[in-house]
Amino acid sequence: MHVLELREELGLSAEQVSAVTEVFKRMRDAAVIAGEKFIVAETALDDAFASGQLGDDVLMQLLSES
C-alpha cells in the first residue's frame, strides 16, 4: 500500500499529505519520461535489427543511448 492510502491510519497532517503528494507526482512524472525514452530506444533497436544490416558500431551506439 502507498503511504497516501494509509494517511488516516498513519495520522498524517494536511502538510504531510501535501508533501507526499508532491513527491509522488514528481516520481510519476520522472517515470513517465523514462518510460517514453525506453520505448524510443527499444524501437530504434528493433528497427536496426529488422533492417538486417546492423553493425557492431551502430549496435553499440544504440545501446549506449538507451
C-alpha positions in Angstrom: 0.0 0.0 0.0 1.1 3.5 -0.6 1.5 6.0 2.2 -1.3 8.2 0.8 -3.7 5.3 1.0 -2.8 4.9 4.7 -2.8 8.6 5.6 -5.6 8.3 8.1 -4.1 5.2 9.8 -0.8 7.0 9.9 -2.3 10.2 11.2 -0.6 12.3 8.5 -1.2 16.1 8.7 -2.5 18.0 5.7 1.0 19.4 5.3 2.5 15.9 5.2 -0.2 14.7 2.7 0.6 17.6 0.5 4.4 17.0 0.7 4.0 13.2 -0.1 1.6 14.1 -2.9 4.1 16.4 -4.5 6.9 13.8 -4.2 4.6 11.2 -5.7 3.8 13.5 -8.7 7.5 14.2 -9.3 8.3 10.5 -9.1 5.4 9.6 -11.5 6.4 12.3 -14.0 10.0 11.1 -14.0 8.9 7.5 -14.5 6.7 8.5 -17.5 9.6 10.4 -19.1 12.0 7.4 -18.5 9.3 5.1 -20.0 9.0 7.2 -23.1 12.8 7.3 -23.6 12.9 3.5 -23.1 10.2 3.0 -25.8 12.1 5.2 -28.3 15.3 3.3 -27.6 13.6 0.0 -27.9 12.0 1.0 -31.2 15.4 2.1 -32.6 16.9 -1.2 -31.6 14.0 -3.2 -33.1 14.3 -1.2 -36.4 18.0 -1.6 -36.5 17.7 -5.4 -36.1 14.9 -5.6 -38.6 17.0 -3.9 -41.2 19.3 -6.9 -41.3 22.3 -4.6 -41.6 23.1 -3.8 -38.0 26.8 -3.4 -37.5 28.7 -3.6 -34.2 29.3 0.2 -34.2 25.6 1.1 -34.7 24.6 -1.5 -32.1 27.0 -0.1 -29.5 25.8 3.4 -30.2 22.1 2.5 -29.9 22.8 0.6 -26.6 24.7 3.5 -25.2 21.8 5.8 -26.0 19.3 3.6 -24.4 
